[in-house]
Amino acid sequence: MKIKKQLWRAYTYSFLAYCGITQLWVIYLSQLGLSLVQVGLCESIFHVASFLCEVPSGVLADRFTYKRMLTLSRITALISAAMMLWQGGFWWFAISFVVSAWAYNLQSGTLEALVYESLKAEGQEADYPHATSVMNAMIEVSATGGLLLAGLLVHGHLAWSYILAVALAALAMFVVSQLKEPATHQPQTNHTTIKTIITTAWQVLQQDRGLFALMGFDAIFSALTTGFFYYFQQVMQVRHFPSWLITTALAGASITAIIAIRLAPRLLKHAKQRVLIGLAVMLCATFLLAALNTNTVLVGLYLLNYALSALLPPIFNVYYNDRIPSSQRATLLSVGSLLYSLAMIGLFPLLGWRIDHVGFAQTFSEAGITLSSLLIIGLALASLRRKD
Protein backbone atom coordinates (compact mmCIF):
# COMPACT_ATOMS: atom_id res chain seq x y z
CA MET A 1 0.00 0.00 0.00
CA LYS A 2 1.37 3.44 -0.96
CA ILE A 3 0.51 5.28 2.23
CA LYS A 4 0.94 8.82 0.85
CA LYS A 5 -1.57 8.19 -1.94
CA GLN A 6 -3.92 6.53 0.54
CA LEU A 7 -3.78 9.53 2.86
CA TRP A 8 -4.31 12.08 0.12
CA ARG A 9 -7.30 10.15 -1.14
CA ALA A 10 -8.68 10.15 2.41
CA TYR A 11 -8.09 13.91 2.65
CA THR A 12 -9.85 14.42 -0.70
CA TYR A 13 -12.79 12.35 0.50
CA SER A 14 -13.09 14.41 3.69
CA PHE A 15 -13.09 17.61 1.58
CA LEU A 16 -15.87 16.30 -0.69
CA ALA A 17 -17.99 14.66 2.02
CA TYR A 18 -18.04 17.55 4.49
CA CYS A 19 -18.66 20.45 2.11
CA GLY A 20 -21.00 22.98 3.73
CA ILE A 21 -22.86 23.75 0.50
CA THR A 22 -26.26 22.74 1.95
CA GLN A 23 -26.02 24.53 5.31
CA LEU A 24 -28.53 27.20 4.30
CA TRP A 25 -31.30 24.60 4.30
CA VAL A 26 -33.57 26.72 6.53
CA ILE A 27 -33.72 29.43 3.86
CA TYR A 28 -34.21 26.80 1.15
CA LEU A 29 -37.11 25.05 2.86
CA SER A 30 -38.70 28.41 3.74
CA GLN A 31 -38.49 29.42 0.09
CA LEU A 32 -40.33 26.21 -0.78
CA GLY A 33 -43.20 27.15 1.53
CA LEU A 34 -42.49 25.24 4.76
CA SER A 35 -43.31 27.01 8.02
CA LEU A 36 -40.60 27.33 10.65
CA VAL A 37 -42.44 24.77 12.79
CA GLN A 38 -42.14 22.28 9.93
CA VAL A 39 -38.49 23.26 9.42
CA GLY A 40 -37.86 22.64 13.13
CA LEU A 41 -39.62 19.28 12.97
CA CYS A 42 -37.38 18.23 10.08
CA GLU A 43 -34.34 18.87 12.27
CA SER A 44 -35.97 16.99 15.17
CA ILE A 45 -36.65 14.04 12.89
CA PHE A 46 -33.00 14.05 11.83
CA HIS A 47 -31.89 13.73 15.46
CA VAL A 48 -34.41 10.99 16.26
CA ALA A 49 -33.33 9.00 13.20
CA SER A 50 -29.64 9.53 13.94
CA PHE A 51 -30.02 8.32 17.52
CA LEU A 52 -32.08 5.26 16.59
CA CYS A 53 -29.65 4.33 13.79
CA GLU A 54 -26.51 4.74 15.90
CA VAL A 55 -26.45 1.10 17.06
CA PRO A 56 -27.47 -0.52 13.71
CA SER A 57 -24.74 1.48 11.93
CA GLY A 58 -22.20 0.13 14.44
CA VAL A 59 -23.30 -3.42 13.63
CA LEU A 60 -22.95 -2.73 9.90
CA ALA A 61 -19.43 -1.39 10.50
CA ASP A 62 -18.45 -4.83 11.79
CA ARG A 63 -20.02 -6.73 8.90
CA PHE A 64 -18.88 -4.52 6.01
CA THR A 65 -15.53 -3.12 4.94
CA TYR A 66 -14.62 0.51 5.58
CA LYS A 67 -14.88 1.26 1.86
CA ARG A 68 -18.37 -0.22 1.64
CA MET A 69 -19.50 1.82 4.65
CA LEU A 70 -18.18 5.02 3.08
CA THR A 71 -19.80 4.14 -0.25
CA LEU A 72 -23.16 3.49 1.45
CA SER A 73 -22.80 6.80 3.27
CA ARG A 74 -22.30 8.72 0.04
CA ILE A 75 -25.12 6.85 -1.73
CA THR A 76 -27.54 7.87 1.03
CA ALA A 77 -26.15 11.43 0.98
CA LEU A 78 -26.74 11.57 -2.78
CA ILE A 79 -30.31 10.25 -2.39
CA SER A 80 -31.03 12.78 0.39
CA ALA A 81 -29.72 15.72 -1.67
CA ALA A 82 -31.66 14.56 -4.74
CA MET A 83 -34.85 14.30 -2.66
CA MET A 84 -34.40 17.91 -1.54
CA LEU A 85 -34.64 18.97 -5.19
CA TRP A 86 -38.12 17.43 -5.50
CA GLN A 87 -40.80 19.69 -4.01
CA GLY A 88 -42.86 16.98 -2.34
CA GLY A 89 -44.01 18.78 0.80
CA PHE A 90 -43.19 18.40 4.48
CA TRP A 91 -43.25 14.60 4.77
CA TRP A 92 -41.11 14.20 1.68
CA PHE A 93 -38.47 16.51 3.15
CA ALA A 94 -38.77 14.75 6.52
CA ILE A 95 -37.90 11.44 4.81
CA SER A 96 -34.95 13.19 3.16
CA PHE A 97 -33.71 14.21 6.62
CA VAL A 98 -34.00 10.58 7.78
CA VAL A 99 -31.87 9.45 4.82
CA SER A 100 -29.40 12.26 5.63
CA ALA A 101 -29.16 10.92 9.19
CA TRP A 102 -28.30 7.49 7.78
CA ALA A 103 -25.52 9.09 5.72
CA TYR A 104 -24.17 10.81 8.83
CA ASN A 105 -24.21 7.64 10.94
CA LEU A 106 -22.70 5.38 8.29
CA GLN A 107 -19.79 7.80 7.87
CA SER A 108 -19.24 8.66 11.52
CA GLY A 109 -15.81 7.39 12.62
CA THR A 110 -15.36 5.18 9.53
CA LEU A 111 -12.86 7.35 7.65
CA GLU A 112 -10.80 7.86 10.80
CA ALA A 113 -10.72 4.10 11.39
CA LEU A 114 -9.64 3.43 7.80
CA VAL A 115 -6.80 5.96 8.05
CA TYR A 116 -5.62 4.57 11.38
CA GLU A 117 -5.64 0.96 10.15
CA SER A 118 -3.84 2.00 6.95
CA LEU A 119 -1.08 3.68 8.95
CA LYS A 120 -0.92 0.77 11.35
CA ALA A 121 -0.45 -1.68 8.48
CA GLU A 122 2.63 0.30 7.46
CA GLY A 123 3.90 0.61 11.03
CA GLN A 124 3.27 4.38 10.99
CA GLU A 125 0.41 4.69 13.49
CA ALA A 126 2.42 7.42 15.28
CA ASP A 127 1.56 9.67 12.32
CA TYR A 128 -2.18 9.35 13.02
CA PRO A 129 -2.52 12.64 15.01
CA HIS A 130 -0.95 14.53 12.09
CA ALA A 131 -3.25 12.77 9.62
CA THR A 132 -6.38 13.65 11.64
CA SER A 133 -5.28 17.29 11.94
CA VAL A 134 -4.93 17.48 8.15
CA MET A 135 -8.36 15.86 7.71
CA ASN A 136 -9.92 18.33 10.16
CA ALA A 137 -8.30 21.23 8.33
CA MET A 138 -9.69 19.96 5.02
CA ILE A 139 -13.14 19.59 6.59
CA GLU A 140 -13.03 23.13 7.98
CA VAL A 141 -11.94 24.64 4.65
CA SER A 142 -14.58 22.66 2.75
CA ALA A 143 -17.38 23.43 5.23
CA THR A 144 -16.57 27.15 5.25
CA GLY A 145 -16.04 27.37 1.48
CA GLY A 146 -19.28 25.55 0.78
CA LEU A 147 -21.20 27.79 3.17
CA LEU A 148 -19.82 30.94 1.52
CA LEU A 149 -20.70 29.61 -1.93
CA ALA A 150 -24.23 28.84 -0.72
CA GLY A 151 -24.48 32.46 0.45
CA LEU A 152 -24.01 33.58 -3.15
CA LEU A 153 -26.85 31.31 -4.27
CA VAL A 154 -29.43 32.52 -1.73
CA HIS A 155 -31.58 34.62 -4.03
CA GLY A 156 -33.43 32.09 -6.13
CA HIS A 157 -30.57 29.70 -6.84
CA LEU A 158 -30.28 27.56 -3.69
CA ALA A 159 -31.44 24.46 -5.58
CA TRP A 160 -27.98 24.53 -7.16
CA SER A 161 -26.46 23.84 -3.76
CA TYR A 162 -28.24 20.45 -3.76
CA ILE A 163 -27.28 19.76 -7.38
CA LEU A 164 -23.67 20.40 -6.36
CA ALA A 165 -24.18 18.16 -3.29
CA VAL A 166 -25.27 15.32 -5.59
CA ALA A 167 -22.16 15.85 -7.74
CA LEU A 168 -19.88 15.96 -4.68
CA ALA A 169 -21.38 12.71 -3.34
CA ALA A 170 -20.74 11.03 -6.71
CA LEU A 171 -17.15 12.31 -6.77
CA ALA A 172 -16.65 11.09 -3.19
CA MET A 173 -17.81 7.61 -4.24
CA PHE A 174 -15.20 7.61 -7.00
CA VAL A 175 -12.50 8.60 -4.48
CA VAL A 176 -13.63 5.76 -2.18
CA SER A 177 -13.20 3.31 -5.07
CA GLN A 178 -9.54 4.41 -5.28
CA LEU A 179 -8.88 3.80 -1.57
CA LYS A 180 -7.20 0.58 -0.50
CA GLU A 181 -8.94 -1.48 2.17
CA PRO A 182 -6.55 -2.06 5.11
CA ALA A 183 -5.51 -5.68 5.63
CA THR A 184 -6.72 -5.49 9.24
CA HIS A 185 -10.28 -4.50 10.07
CA GLN A 186 -10.76 -4.44 13.83
CA PRO A 187 -14.44 -4.97 14.73
CA GLN A 188 -15.85 -3.64 17.96
CA THR A 189 -16.28 -6.43 20.47
CA ASN A 190 -19.07 -4.65 22.35
CA HIS A 191 -21.73 -2.34 21.00
CA THR A 192 -23.25 0.38 23.13
CA THR A 193 -26.99 -0.30 22.91
CA ILE A 194 -29.72 2.30 23.30
CA LYS A 195 -30.78 0.55 26.52
CA THR A 196 -27.22 0.86 27.86
CA ILE A 197 -27.12 4.57 27.05
CA ILE A 198 -30.46 5.29 28.79
CA THR A 199 -29.53 3.12 31.80
CA THR A 200 -26.18 4.87 32.09
CA ALA A 201 -27.88 8.28 31.84
CA TRP A 202 -30.12 7.33 34.78
CA GLN A 203 -27.12 6.06 36.80
CA VAL A 204 -25.18 9.27 36.12
CA LEU A 205 -28.18 11.33 37.23
CA GLN A 206 -28.29 9.41 40.52
CA GLN A 207 -24.56 9.04 41.23
CA ASP A 208 -22.87 12.07 39.68
CA ARG A 209 -25.30 14.95 39.39
CA GLY A 210 -22.45 17.35 38.73
CA LEU A 211 -21.50 15.50 35.53
CA PHE A 212 -25.15 15.22 34.50
CA ALA A 213 -25.62 18.96 35.07
CA LEU A 214 -22.50 19.64 32.98
CA MET A 215 -23.88 17.53 30.13
CA GLY A 216 -27.29 19.20 30.45
CA PHE A 217 -25.69 22.66 30.30
CA ASP A 218 -23.71 21.62 27.22
CA ALA A 219 -26.81 20.18 25.50
CA ILE A 220 -29.12 23.14 26.11
CA PHE A 221 -26.44 25.75 25.37
CA SER A 222 -25.52 23.98 22.10
CA ALA A 223 -29.15 23.55 21.07
CA LEU A 224 -29.94 27.24 21.64
CA THR A 225 -26.86 28.53 19.77
CA THR A 226 -27.63 26.10 16.93
CA GLY A 227 -31.22 27.37 16.83
CA PHE A 228 -30.02 30.98 16.68
CA PHE A 229 -27.56 30.12 13.88
CA TYR A 230 -30.07 28.32 11.67
CA TYR A 231 -33.14 30.48 12.29
CA PHE A 232 -31.13 33.63 11.59
CA GLN A 233 -31.16 32.39 7.99
CA GLN A 234 -34.87 33.20 7.94
CA VAL A 235 -34.09 36.75 9.12
CA MET A 236 -31.67 37.17 6.21
CA GLN A 237 -34.36 36.00 3.81
CA VAL A 238 -37.29 38.00 5.22
CA ARG A 239 -35.27 41.23 5.44
CA HIS A 240 -33.87 40.72 1.94
CA PHE A 241 -30.20 40.79 2.85
CA PRO A 242 -28.14 41.13 -0.36
CA SER A 243 -25.89 38.20 -1.27
CA TRP A 244 -22.72 40.15 -0.44
CA LEU A 245 -23.97 40.85 3.10
CA ILE A 246 -24.96 37.22 3.66
CA THR A 247 -21.55 36.03 2.42
CA THR A 248 -19.78 38.64 4.57
CA ALA A 249 -21.75 37.57 7.67
CA LEU A 250 -20.95 33.90 7.02
CA ALA A 251 -17.26 34.67 6.49
CA GLY A 252 -17.22 36.82 9.63
CA ALA A 253 -18.80 33.97 11.62
CA SER A 254 -15.98 31.63 10.53
CA ILE A 255 -13.35 34.17 11.57
CA THR A 256 -14.93 34.75 14.99
CA ALA A 257 -15.13 30.96 15.50
CA ILE A 258 -11.40 30.61 14.84
CA ILE A 259 -10.65 33.41 17.32
CA ALA A 260 -12.93 31.82 19.92
CA ILE A 261 -11.26 28.41 19.57
CA ARG A 262 -7.85 30.01 20.08
CA LEU A 263 -9.15 31.66 23.27
CA ALA A 264 -10.34 28.34 24.73
CA PRO A 265 -6.97 27.34 26.32
CA ARG A 266 -6.86 30.66 28.19
CA LEU A 267 -10.36 30.19 29.56
CA LEU A 268 -9.48 26.71 30.77
CA LYS A 269 -6.93 28.26 33.15
CA HIS A 270 -9.81 29.76 35.14
CA ALA A 271 -12.09 27.96 37.60
CA LYS A 272 -14.75 25.85 35.89
CA GLN A 273 -17.68 27.54 37.66
CA ARG A 274 -16.51 31.00 36.62
CA VAL A 275 -16.16 29.90 32.99
CA LEU A 276 -19.63 28.31 32.89
CA ILE A 277 -21.25 31.34 34.53
CA GLY A 278 -19.41 33.61 32.10
CA LEU A 279 -20.64 31.58 29.11
CA ALA A 280 -24.21 31.61 30.45
CA VAL A 281 -24.09 35.40 30.97
CA MET A 282 -22.75 35.93 27.45
CA LEU A 283 -25.53 33.78 25.98
CA CYS A 284 -28.19 35.63 28.00
CA ALA A 285 -26.77 38.98 26.87
CA THR A 286 -26.73 37.84 23.23
CA PHE A 287 -30.39 36.85 23.35
CA LEU A 288 -31.53 39.89 25.36
CA LEU A 289 -29.85 42.30 22.95
CA ALA A 290 -31.87 40.74 20.11
CA ALA A 291 -34.75 42.91 21.40
CA LEU A 292 -33.04 45.92 19.73
CA ASN A 293 -34.02 44.24 16.45
CA THR A 294 -31.87 46.21 14.01
CA ASN A 295 -30.02 44.53 11.17
CA THR A 296 -26.63 45.75 12.39
CA VAL A 297 -27.20 44.51 15.95
CA LEU A 298 -28.59 41.15 14.81
CA VAL A 299 -25.63 40.50 12.49
CA GLY A 300 -23.27 41.34 15.36
CA LEU A 301 -25.16 38.97 17.67
CA TYR A 302 -25.06 36.30 14.98
CA LEU A 303 -21.25 36.53 14.98
CA LEU A 304 -21.12 36.43 18.79
CA ASN A 305 -23.49 33.46 18.92
CA TYR A 306 -21.38 31.54 16.40
CA ALA A 307 -18.24 32.28 18.41
CA LEU A 308 -19.89 30.97 21.59
CA SER A 309 -20.98 27.78 19.82
CA ALA A 310 -17.41 27.23 18.56
CA LEU A 311 -15.98 27.85 22.03
CA LEU A 312 -18.02 25.13 23.70
CA PRO A 313 -16.58 21.85 22.24
CA PRO A 314 -12.88 22.41 23.14
CA ILE A 315 -13.81 23.54 26.67
CA PHE A 316 -16.23 20.71 27.38
CA ASN A 317 -13.90 18.08 25.89
CA VAL A 318 -11.41 18.97 28.63
CA TYR A 319 -14.08 19.04 31.34
CA TYR A 320 -15.41 15.63 30.30
CA ASN A 321 -11.93 14.09 30.11
CA ASP A 322 -11.24 15.29 33.66
CA ARG A 323 -14.41 13.68 35.05
CA ILE A 324 -15.02 10.58 32.94
CA PRO A 325 -12.97 7.37 33.48
CA SER A 326 -11.44 5.94 30.28
CA SER A 327 -13.40 2.69 30.66
CA GLN A 328 -16.73 4.59 30.59
CA ARG A 329 -15.86 7.38 28.17
CA ALA A 330 -17.62 6.01 25.06
CA THR A 331 -20.87 5.24 26.88
CA LEU A 332 -20.95 8.48 28.86
CA LEU A 333 -20.22 10.57 25.77
CA SER A 334 -23.17 8.78 24.17
CA VAL A 335 -25.25 10.04 27.10
CA GLY A 336 -24.10 13.56 26.24
CA SER A 337 -25.14 13.01 22.61
CA LEU A 338 -28.53 11.72 23.79
CA LEU A 339 -29.13 14.84 25.90
CA TYR A 340 -28.16 17.10 22.97
CA SER A 341 -30.53 15.19 20.67
CA LEU A 342 -33.36 15.52 23.20
CA ALA A 343 -32.67 19.26 23.54
CA MET A 344 -32.75 19.69 19.75
CA ILE A 345 -35.88 17.57 19.38
CA GLY A 346 -37.70 19.74 21.93
CA LEU A 347 -36.27 23.22 21.41
CA PHE A 348 -35.85 23.44 17.64
CA PRO A 349 -39.54 23.14 16.62
CA LEU A 350 -40.57 25.18 19.68
CA LEU A 351 -38.32 28.06 18.61
CA GLY A 352 -39.63 27.76 15.05
CA TRP A 353 -43.24 27.88 16.26
CA ARG A 354 -42.57 30.97 18.36
CA ILE A 355 -40.70 32.76 15.55
CA ASP A 356 -43.65 32.08 13.22
CA HIS A 357 -45.92 33.86 15.73
CA VAL A 358 -43.87 36.77 17.13
CA GLY A 359 -40.69 36.97 15.06
CA PHE A 360 -37.01 36.13 15.57
CA ALA A 361 -36.02 39.06 17.78
CA GLN A 362 -38.85 38.68 20.31
CA THR A 363 -38.44 34.89 20.45
CA PHE A 364 -34.78 35.06 21.40
CA SER A 365 -35.22 38.03 23.72
CA GLU A 366 -37.86 35.96 25.54
CA ALA A 367 -35.37 33.07 25.65
CA GLY A 368 -32.84 35.51 27.11
CA ILE A 369 -35.28 36.62 29.83
CA THR A 370 -36.05 32.97 30.68
CA LEU A 371 -32.37 31.98 30.80
CA SER A 372 -31.46 35.05 32.87
CA SER A 373 -34.19 34.24 35.39
CA LEU A 374 -33.04 30.63 35.65
CA LEU A 375 -29.41 31.73 36.03
CA ILE A 376 -30.25 34.16 38.85
CA ILE A 377 -32.36 31.52 40.65
CA GLY A 378 -29.59 28.93 40.22
CA LEU A 379 -26.91 31.25 41.58
CA ALA A 380 -29.13 32.23 44.52
CA LEU A 381 -29.78 28.57 45.41
CA ALA A 382 -26.06 27.76 45.11
CA SER A 383 -25.26 30.66 47.43
CA LEU A 384 -27.79 29.42 50.00
CA ARG A 385 -26.32 25.89 49.89
CA ARG A 386 -22.83 27.24 50.57
CA LYS A 387 -24.11 29.16 53.59
CA ASP A 388 -25.73 25.98 54.95
Secondary structure by P-SEA (a helix, b strand, c coil): caaaaaaaaaaaaaaaaacccccaaaaaaaaacccaaaaaaaaaaaaaaaaaaaaaaaaaaaaccaaaaaaaaaaaaaaaaaaaaccccaaaaaaaaaaaaaaaaaacaaaaaaaaaaaaaaccccaaaaaaaaaaaaaaaaaaaaaaaaaaaccccaaaaaaaaaaaaaaaaaaaaacccccccccccccccaaaaaaaaaaaaaccaaaaaaaaaaaaaaaaaaaaaaaaaaaaaaacccaaaaaaaaaaaaaaaaaaaaaaaaaaaccaaaaaaaaaaaaaaaaaacccccaaaaaaaaaaaaaaaaacaaaaaaaaaacccccaaaaaaaaaaaaaaaaaaccaaaaaaaaacccaaaaaaaaaaaaaaaaaaaaaaaaaaaac
